[in-house]
Amino acid sequence: MGQQASVPKPGTKLKVIGAGLSRTGTASFSRALELLLDGPVYHGGTQATLGPEIEIKSWIKVLSHWPPRTDEDKRLILDITASRLDGYAATTDAPASLLVPELLALYPDAKVICTVRDPVAWAKSIEGLGNATTIWFLRFVLFPLPTLRYFVDYVNVLRDAWIELYGERDPPTKITYDRHIAWLKETVPEEKLVFFNVKDGWEPLCRALGKEVPEGVPFPRINDGETVDAFAKKHIQRGLLG
């Protein structure tokens, strides 16, 4: 999760679909893409929570119609998704990781890059995130805060989508992680799909994108867990004091 919402740059074409699950280094990956692609990156968690209300409300609507069961659902999902991602060079984190087929339909020339990490460590990390978002008073606490008043609704539709796709209820385990990887391999053409661990730094990512390694620039290192924890603490305090 990033520190602030990104701003679209008119005329920017989307070149990368970040298909990695949350808590797989998506914030570091997003910053690296910003540098390599010289354009803004739509990190879903950041945009939904720190952007204007239209962001989180749009994704709630999209996920409420996902998976699409009618042509009308498909059109709604594609139209809203294209609108939200207009002007961005890449999209990462949820809900992009769930919408890979729809994103490929919109951006057939984009590369699909899935950030990865140890599945057991991922399950432990994501379990903590789930616990933080199901605190009984969270909806009440966040209600005074613009955008974040919709956070519980967003988490609920996201959770429903995970259950639909991976067949596992809270807390998600290594099973969800493994099924996500398998789903990507079934869904994305082999020549378009890349798996990338942010611990490996610039070289494999630059090779996948056909870019030179930035000279003298360290690979971004943003701790997703620490960032989310700090964000939660800050805004729960805001809600309680507001």
C-alpha positions in Angstrom: 0.0 0.0 0.0 1.4 3.4 -1.0 1.6 6.6 0.9 -0.7 8.6 -1.3 -3.1 8.2 -4.2 -1.7 8.5 -7.7 -3.0 11.0 -10.3 -3.7 9.8 -13.8 -1.7 11.3 -16.7 -3.9 11.9 -19.8 -2.8 9.9 -22.8 -0.9 7.2 -20.8 -1.5 3.6 -22.0 -1.7 0.7 -19.6 1.2 -1.6 -20.2 1.3 -3.8 -17.1 -1.4 -5.7 -15.3 -0.2 -6.5 -11.8 -1.8 -9.8 -10.9 -0.2 -10.5 -7.6 -2.3 -10.8 -4.5 -2.2 -8.2 -1.8 0.7 -8.6 0.7 3.1 -9.9 -2.1 5.1 -6.7 -2.3 2.6 -4.8 -4.4 3.6 -1.4 -3.0 7.3 -1.9 -3.8 6.3 -3.3 -7.2 4.1 -0.3 -7.9 6.9 2.2 -7.2 9.3 0.3 -9.4 6.8 0.3 -12.2 6.4 4.1 -11.9 10.1 4.5 -12.4 10.4 2.1 -15.3 7.3 3.1 -17.2 7.6 6.8 -16.4 3.9 7.0 -15.5 1.4 6.7 -12.7 0.5 3.3 -11.3 -3.0 2.5 -10.0 -2.3 0.6 -6.7 -5.8 -0.7 -5.9 -5.5 -0.6 -2.1 -4.1 2.9 -2.1 -6.5 4.4 -4.6 -9.5 2.8 -2.9 -8.7 4.1 0.6 -6.8 7.4 -0.1 -8.4 8.5 -3.4 -11.7 10.3 -3.9 -14.9 8.4 -3.0 -15.6 7.6 -6.6 -12.7 5.1 -6.5 -13.9 2.8 -3.7 -17.6 3.2 -4.7 -16.7 2.2 -8.3 -14.9 -0.9 -7.3 -17.7 -1.9 -4.9 -20.1 -1.7 -7.9 -17.8 -3.7 -10.1 -17.2 -6.4 -7.6 -21.0 -6.6 -6.8 -21.5 -7.6 -10.5 -18.5 -10.0 -10.5 -18.3 -12.6 -11.8 -20.4 -11.4 -14.7 -23.5 -13.4 -15.3 -25.1 -11.3 -18.1 -23.9 -9.2 -21.0 -25.0 -6.2 -19.0 -22.7 -7.2 -16.1 -19.8 -7.6 -18.5 -20.4 -4.2 -20.0 -20.7 -2.5 -16.6 -17.5 -4.2 -15.3 -15.5 -3.2 -18.4 -16.8 0.3 -18.7 -16.1 1.2 -15.0 -12.7 -0.5 -15.0 -11.6 1.4 -18.2 -12.9 4.6 -16.7 -10.9 4.2 -13.4 -7.7 3.1 -15.1 -7.7 5.7 -17.8 -4.4 7.6 -17.7 -2.4 4.9 -15.8 0.6 3.0 -17.0 -0.1 0.0 -14.8 -2.5 -1.4 -12.2 -1.6 -3.5 -9.2 -3.0 -5.1 -6.0 -6.8 -5.8 -5.6 -9.1 -5.7 -7.4 -6.8 -6.0 -10.4 -5.6 -9.4 -9.3 -9.2 -10.6 -9.5 -10.0 -9.0 -12.8 -7.2 -10.3 -15.0 -9.5 -11.7 -17.8 -11.4 -8.4 -18.0 -8.2 -6.4 -18.0 -6.8 -8.5 -20.8 -9.9 -7.8 -22.8 -9.4 -4.1 -22.3 -5.6 -4.1 -22.7 -4.6 -7.1 -24.9 -1.1 -5.8 -25.4 -0.4 -5.5 -21.6 2.1 -7.8 -19.8 0.7 -9.7 -16.8 3.1 -9.7 -13.9 2.3 -11.6 -10.7 4.3 -10.7 -7.6 5.0 -13.7 -5.5 6.3 -14.7 -2.1 6.5 -17.7 0.2 2.9 -19.0 0.3 3.0 -19.9 4.0 4.4 -16.4 5.0 1.7 -14.9 2.7 -1.1 -16.7 4.5 0.1 -15.6 7.9 0.3 -12.0 6.7 -3.1 -11.9 5.0 -4.7 -13.5 8.0 -3.7 -10.5 10.1 -5.1 -8.2 7.5 -8.4 -10.0 7.6 -8.6 -9.8 11.3 -8.0 -6.0 11.2 -10.8 -5.5 8.8 -13.5 -7.5 10.7 -13.3 -5.6 13.9 -17.0 -5.2 14.9 -16.9 -1.5 15.4 -14.9 -0.7 12.2 -18.0 0.5 10.2 -19.0 2.8 13.1 -15.5 4.2 13.6 -14.9 4.9 9.9 -18.3 6.4 9.2 -17.2 10.0 9.8 -14.3 9.7 7.3 -15.0 10.4 3.6 -14.1 7.4 1.4 -13.2 5.1 4.4 -16.9 5.0 5.4 -17.2 2.6 2.5 -14.2 0.5 3.5 -16.1 -2.3 5.2 -18.5 -2.7 2.2 -15.4 -2.8 -0.1 -13.8 -5.5 2.0 -17.0 -7.5 2.0 -17.4 -7.6 -1.8 -13.7 -8.3 -2.2 -14.1 -11.2 0.3 -17.1 -12.6 -1.6 -15.1 -12.4 -4.9 -12.2 -14.4 -3.2 -14.7 -17.1 -2.0 -16.1 -17.3 -5.6 -12.8 -17.6 -7.2 -10.8 -19.6 -4.7 -13.5 -21.5 -2.8 -12.0 -20.7 0.6 -13.5 -18.6 3.5 -11.7 -16.6 6.1 -9.0 -16.9 7.0 -7.4 -17.6 3.6 -4.6 -20.2 3.6 -1.9 -21.4 1.2 -4.7 -23.0 -0.7 -6.0 -19.6 -1.9 -2.5 -18.6 -2.9 -1.8 -21.8 -4.8 -5.2 -21.6 -6.5 -4.5 -18.0 -7.6 -1.3 -19.0 -9.3 -3.0 -22.0 -11.0 -5.8 -19.7 -12.2 -3.4 -17.3 -13.7 -1.6 -20.1 -15.6 -5.0 -21.3 -17.0 -6.2 -17.7 -17.8 -3.2 -15.9 -19.2 -1.3 -16.9 -22.3 2.1 -18.2 -21.3 4.0 -15.6 -23.3 2.2 -12.8 -21.5 2.6 -14.1 -17.9 5.6 -13.3 -15.6 6.1 -14.2 -12.0 8.3 -11.8 -10.0 9.6 -11.7 -6.5 10.4 -8.1 -5.3 13.3 -9.6 -3.3 15.0 -10.2 -6.7 15.3 -6.5 -7.4 15.5 -4.8 -10.8 17.1 -7.3 -13.2 14.2 -9.8 -13.7 11.6 -7.1 -13.8 13.6 -5.0 -16.3 14.2 -8.1 -18.4 10.5 -8.8 -18.5 9.7 -5.3 -19.6 12.6 -4.8 -22.0 14.0 -1.9 -19.9 17.5 -1.0 -18.7 18.2 -1.4 -15.0 18.1 2.2 -13.5 21.6 3.2 -12.8 22.3 4.1 -9.2 18.7 3.7 -8.1 18.0 1.1 -5.4 15.0 -1.1 -5.9 12.0 0.3 -3.8 11.5 -1.4 -0.5 8.1 -0.7 1.0 6.8 -3.0 3.8 3.2 -3.7 2.9 2.4 -5.0 6.4 3.9 -2.1 8.3 2.3 0.4 5.9 -1.2 -1.1 6.3 -0.8 -1.3 10.1 0.2 2.4 10.3 -2.7 3.3 8.0 -5.2 1.4 10.1 -4.0 2.9 13.4 -4.0 6.5 12.0 -7.5 6.4 10.6 -9.1 4.4 13.4 -7.8 7.2 15.7 -9.2 9.8 13.3 -12.6 8.1 13.3 -12.7 7.9 17.1 -11.7 11.5 17.5 -13.9 12.8 14.7 
